Amino acid sequence: MRFQKMLIIAVLMLGLFWALPSTMDASHFSSSSEQMVLRLVGTGHAREPEPAKGEQGMWCFDVDLENAATGEIVGYATDCLEVVGVIENNPDDPMDDGLQVIGTTIFYYMFKGIMISQGLASVQPTTHGSPNSTHITGSIPTSGENNILSATRGFRGLEASVRLSGAVNMSGFGGEMGDPITFDCLFVIAPL
């Protein structure tokens, strides 16, 4: 009986621990016009999207999620990329071609909740810069466009414009499951 009471108290305290941060953060974020800058950083290995197993031309990558202002790891993200077009930069060399992708990003933000954003992005070979990046990627939403597909807990009801600016290393990626891409991508999430 004593063990059961202690277990109940522990569960209630854990519930309070989870509820308080999300309530405080949610009210701050939803009532503020401040933008949030999150960074996807690290190497992810291509896997099939869930639950749509076997999608052709779509790969998902799991990487760390960082608060760009503090450098603190605040969770992780799943970035799912679907190729929808080729940008022909040099007809004589397909390796110079860029891609159009639909990027669906799931942000698993500790203590706050989950956000899912989606946007059309371009991926282009780098012409100069870091030797650790082979491509730059970007997505600029239409002014006033809501790119949030879904949000839970502290982000529930969020409508925001989501802009992407990133650098990736695709030197080991050949389009097969398990192939790596290294990400260093900034997402600017601006509430509407």
N, C-alpha and C positions, 0 to 999 in steps of 0.2 A: 504494500500500500504506500509506504513512504517513497519507494522508487518511482511509483506511478506519479505521485505529486511532484517529485523533482523533475520528472520527464515533462510533465505538463508545464511547469514553470519555465523550463529550458526552451520548450517550443514557443511559449508566449514571448519570452525575451528575444528569441531569434526572429519571430515575426515583427516585433517592435523594431529590432535592429534593421530589418529589411524595409519596413514601411516608412520610418522617419526620414532617411536620406532621400528616398524617391519623392516623398511629399514635399520636402523643402526644395529639392532641386527642380521638381516639376513646376512649382509656383514661381520660382525665380526665372526659369527658362521661358515658360509660356507667357509670362507677363512682361518680359524684357524684349527689347528690339535688338539686343546684342546678338551678334553672330557667334557661332561655335566653329572652331577650326580643329578638325581631327586628322590624324595622319595614319595611313596604313603603311606599315613598315615591316620588312622581313621577306623571307623566301617562302612561297607557298607552292605546293605541288598539285598539278591539275587533277581534279577528280570530277566525277559526274555530278550534275546538280541533283538535289533532292527536292521533291520525290520523282522528278521526271528522268528516270534512268534512261540512258541510251540516246539522249538528245545529240544530234550531230551538230558539230560546230559550236558547242557550248562547253565551257570549262569553268569550274569554280576553284577558288584558291582561298585558303584560310591563313590569315596573317595577324600580327599584333595590331591593336588599336591604341593609339597614343593621343593624349591631349597635346596638341602642337605647341601651346603656350608654355606648358610646364615640362614636357618631355616624359610625363608620367604615363605608364601603361595603364589604361582604363578598361581594358577588355580585349576583344578580338573582333575581327570582321571577316566576312565571307564575301569575296568579290567574284561575281559570276559574269562571264564575258561571252557574248554571242556575236560572231562575225556576221555583219549584214551587207558589207560591201568592201570593195578594194579601191583605194585611191592611187591611181597610176601616176607616179612621179616621174618615172623614166621608162619609156616603152622598151628600151634596150636592156634594162636590168631589173627584173622583178624583185630582187632583194631590196631595191630602193622604194618599193611600193609601200604605201601606208594602208591602214585598215579603218573601216567604220565599224564600231561595235556598240551594241546595246549593253551597257554596264548596269547590273543590278547588284547593289551593295547592301548587305545586312550588317548593321552596326550592333554588336552585342556589348552595350555599355554597362559596366558593373554598377549596381545599385540604382541605376536610372531607368533602364529598360532597353527595348529594342526598337531600332528605326530601320526601315527599308526604303532606299531611294533608287531611282532609275533614271538614266539619261543616255542620250546618244553621244558617243565620244569618238574622237579621232586618235589614231595611234600612228605616229610618224617616226621614221629613223632619225636619230640625232645627227646633227651636222658638226657639232663641236660640244665641248663640255666634259663632264665627268667620264672617265674611262670605265666606270662601273655601270653606266647606263647605255643601253643600245637604242632605246626609243623614248620619246616624250608622248604624253597623253593628256588630253584635255576635253572638257565638256563645259560649255557656257550655256545655261538655260535662257530661254526667252524671259524678258523682264516680267516679273509677277507670276511666273510659272511655278506651280507646286510640284516638286519632284519627290515628295514623300508619298510612297504607296501605302504604308502602314506604320503604325507606331503603338507601342505598349507602355504600360505603367507611367513613369514620369514624363514620357514623350507623347502620351495619348492625346489625340486631337491636333498634333503639331502639323502645321502647313508651313513649308519652307522651300526656298529656292536653294538648290544644291549645285555648287560649282566644283569642278575637279581640275586640278593641275598636278601632273605627276611625271615621274621618271621611273622607267622600268628597265630591267635587264632581262632580255628575252633570248640571250645567246644559247641557253640550254633547252629552249622550248621548240618542239617540232610538231606540236599539235596532238601528241599522244597523252593518254592518262598517265599521270605520274611525272610528267615533264615539269621542270621548275620555272617560275618567273619570280624575280626579286622586285619587290615593290618599294617605292618611296613616293607616296601619293598624298596630296593634301586635299581634303574636302572642306569647303567653306559652306556651312549650313546657316542660311540667313532667314529667320522667321519672317513670314509675310504679314 
